[in-house]
Amino acid sequence: MAKWDHDDLRSKSTLPDLGGQAPLDPARRRYIEAHVGRAPSFEAEADVEVRMTTFCPLDDLVVTEPPAVAKANNPKDAFGTLKACLSWVPAEVIFELALAFAEGGFKYGGHNYLVAEPRGSVYVDACNRHLFQFWNLGEETDAESGADLHHVTKAIASLAVLRAAQIHGRWIDDRPPRAPAGFLADLNAKMGRLAAAHPEPVARYLAGGKRGAGRILPE
């Protein structure tokens, strides 16, 4: 690097009034020492400052922060999303179901169905009764429930008890003899033929004098 002629530089640049001026701030001093060389004196610091300002404006030397790197996905997410998780189940139903189990626990002892080996028919019948009361009788809450639980909630609880006992191998299988293989599939096929034969079915009658989907015959 060519040696600077201080007198020539001072004649071409306007030096600031350094009277009483504080030394360079630490950040700028480190930059000067790294790129220009250690300034031996306060006056030399001023010369370096003039040189940098005149030939290399400090605004051009501003070091910007590197762009933020997008946060990588948590590697646990890739595995957790493939596991059974309660977040798929509506929490409202879970809490209502918990209340139904609490009601049963107060009456018969919590988790009794995991010890007493319940018969499957008892809980299938209970489920069907609650569905009948809700669907065919138009009832909402179970009159026998001290917590005014909904019939649908009680039906779900009945099946949940049965399934829990099955998982633990503690249930009594008293199902009737099986229906012929393909029986339901045959009925479904016949239902499809009925639908094809009647593309505009008459609307069904609903509770409260309403009519369901389909064609409404004139009065």
C-alpha positions in Angstrom: 0.0 0.0 0.0 1.4 3.4 -1.0 2.3 5.7 1.9 -0.2 8.5 2.4 1.0 12.1 2.1 -0.7 13.6 5.1 -0.2 17.2 4.0 -1.6 16.4 0.6 -4.6 14.6 2.1 -5.3 17.5 4.5 -5.2 20.0 1.6 -7.9 18.0 -0.3 -10.1 17.1 2.6 -11.9 19.1 5.2 -10.8 17.9 8.6 -13.3 18.1 11.4 -12.6 20.1 14.5 -11.2 17.5 16.9 -11.0 19.8 19.9 -12.3 17.9 22.8 -13.6 15.0 20.6 -13.8 11.6 22.2 -11.8 8.7 20.7 -13.4 6.4 18.1 -16.2 4.1 19.3 -15.0 0.5 19.9 -16.8 -0.9 16.8 -15.2 1.6 14.5 -11.8 1.2 16.1 -11.9 -2.5 15.6 -12.7 -2.0 11.9 -9.8 0.4 11.5 -7.4 -1.9 13.2 -8.5 -4.8 11.1 -8.5 -3.1 7.7 -6.1 -0.1 8.0 -3.8 -0.8 10.8 -3.6 0.2 14.5 -3.7 4.0 14.8 -0.7 5.0 17.0 -2.2 8.3 18.2 -5.4 10.3 18.4 -4.2 12.5 15.5 -3.5 9.4 13.4 -7.0 8.2 14.2 -8.4 11.4 12.8 -6.3 10.9 9.6 -7.6 7.4 9.2 -11.1 8.7 9.8 -10.7 11.3 7.0 -9.3 8.8 4.6 -12.1 6.4 5.2 -14.7 9.1 4.9 -13.2 10.6 1.7 -12.3 7.5 -0.2 -14.6 4.8 1.3 -17.8 6.3 2.8 -18.7 4.5 6.0 -22.3 4.1 4.9 -21.0 1.6 2.3 -19.3 -0.4 5.0 -22.4 -1.1 7.0 -22.6 -4.8 7.7 -26.1 -6.1 7.5 -27.4 -9.1 9.4 -27.7 -12.3 7.3 -31.2 -13.1 6.1 -33.2 -15.1 8.6 -33.1 -18.8 7.9 -36.5 -20.4 7.9 -37.0 -22.6 10.9 -36.9 -26.2 10.0 -39.9 -28.3 10.9 -39.6 -30.1 14.2 -38.5 -33.7 13.2 -40.8 -35.1 15.9 -43.8 -33.7 13.9 -43.2 -36.1 11.0 -43.5 -39.0 13.4 -46.2 -37.6 15.7 -48.7 -37.0 12.9 -48.6 -40.7 12.1 -49.6 -41.9 15.5 -53.0 -42.2 17.1 -53.9 -38.9 18.6 -56.9 -37.4 20.4 -56.8 -34.2 18.5 -58.9 -35.9 15.8 -61.8 -36.5 18.2 -64.1 -33.5 18.9 -63.2 -32.4 22.5 -66.8 -31.6 23.3 -67.8 -35.2 22.8 -64.9 -36.4 24.8 -65.9 -34.3 27.8 -69.5 -35.3 27.6 -68.4 -38.9 27.4 -66.2 -38.4 30.5 -69.3 -37.1 32.4 -71.3 -40.2 31.3 -68.5 -42.4 32.6 -68.4 -40.5 35.8 -72.1 -41.0 36.2 -71.7 -44.8 35.7 -68.7 -44.8 38.0 -70.6 -43.2 40.8 -73.4 -45.9 40.5 -71.3 -49.0 39.9 -67.7 -48.2 40.6 -65.3 -46.8 38.1 -63.8 -49.2 35.5 -66.0 -52.0 36.8 -66.5 -53.2 33.2 -62.8 -54.1 33.0 -63.3 -56.6 35.9 -66.9 -57.8 35.8 -66.8 -59.2 32.2 -69.9 -57.5 30.9 -72.2 -59.3 28.3 -72.1 -57.7 24.9 -75.9 -57.9 24.5 -76.5 -55.7 27.6 -74.6 -52.7 26.1 -75.8 -53.2 22.5 -79.3 -53.2 23.9 -78.6 -50.1 26.0 -77.2 -48.3 22.9 -80.2 -49.2 20.8 -82.6 -48.0 23.5 -81.0 -44.6 23.7 -80.9 -44.3 19.9 -84.6 -45.3 19.7 -85.5 -42.7 22.3 -83.6 -40.0 20.4 -84.5 -41.0 16.9 -88.0 -42.4 17.1 -89.4 -40.7 20.2 -87.8 -37.4 19.6 -86.2 -37.2 23.1 -83.0 -35.3 23.6 -81.8 -35.9 27.2 -82.0 -39.1 29.2 -84.6 -38.7 31.9 -82.7 -41.2 34.1 -79.5 -39.2 33.9 -78.7 -37.1 36.9 -76.5 -34.9 34.7 -79.2 -34.5 31.9 -76.9 -36.3 29.5 -78.0 -36.6 25.8 -79.3 -39.9 24.6 -76.6 -39.9 21.9 -73.9 -39.4 24.5 -75.3 -42.3 26.5 -75.4 -44.5 23.4 -71.7 -43.7 22.7 -70.9 -44.5 26.3 -72.6 -47.9 26.1 -70.5 -48.8 23.0 -67.3 -47.4 24.6 -67.8 -49.6 27.7 -68.3 -52.7 25.4 -65.2 -51.8 23.3 -63.0 -51.2 26.3 -64.0 -54.6 27.7 -63.2 -56.2 24.4 -59.8 -54.6 24.2 -59.0 -55.9 27.7 -60.4 -59.3 26.8 -63.0 -59.1 29.6 -66.3 -59.3 27.8 -68.8 -62.1 27.3 -69.6 -62.8 23.6 -73.3 -63.6 23.6 -74.0 -62.6 20.0 -76.7 -64.6 18.2 -75.9 -66.9 15.2 -74.5 -65.0 12.3 -76.6 -63.9 9.4 -75.8 -65.4 6.0 -72.7 -64.2 4.3 -73.4 -61.4 1.9 -76.9 -60.7 3.4 -76.3 -57.0 3.8 -74.6 -56.6 0.5 -77.6 -58.2 -1.2 -79.9 -55.8 0.5 -77.7 -52.8 -0.6 -77.9 -54.0 -4.2 -81.7 -54.2 -4.0 -81.8 -50.7 -2.5 -79.8 -49.5 -5.5 -82.3 -51.0 -7.9 -85.1 -49.3 -6.1 -83.4 -45.9 -6.3 -82.9 -46.5 -10.1 -86.6 -47.4 -10.5 -87.7 -44.3 -8.6 -85.4 -41.4 -9.5 -87.9 -38.9 -8.0 -89.0 -40.4 -4.7 -91.8 -38.8 -2.8 -90.5 -36.7 0.1 -90.5 -38.5 3.4 -92.5 -37.2 6.4 -90.6 -35.7 9.3 -91.4 -34.7 12.8 -93.4 -31.5 13.2 -95.2 -31.8 9.9 -92.0 -31.2 7.9 -91.0 -33.0 4.7 -87.6 -34.4 3.8 -85.7 -34.5 0.6 -87.5 -35.7 -2.5 -90.5 -34.9 -4.6 -93.5 -33.4 -2.8 -96.8 -34.5 -4.2 -99.5 -31.8 -4.7 -102.2 -31.7 -2.0 
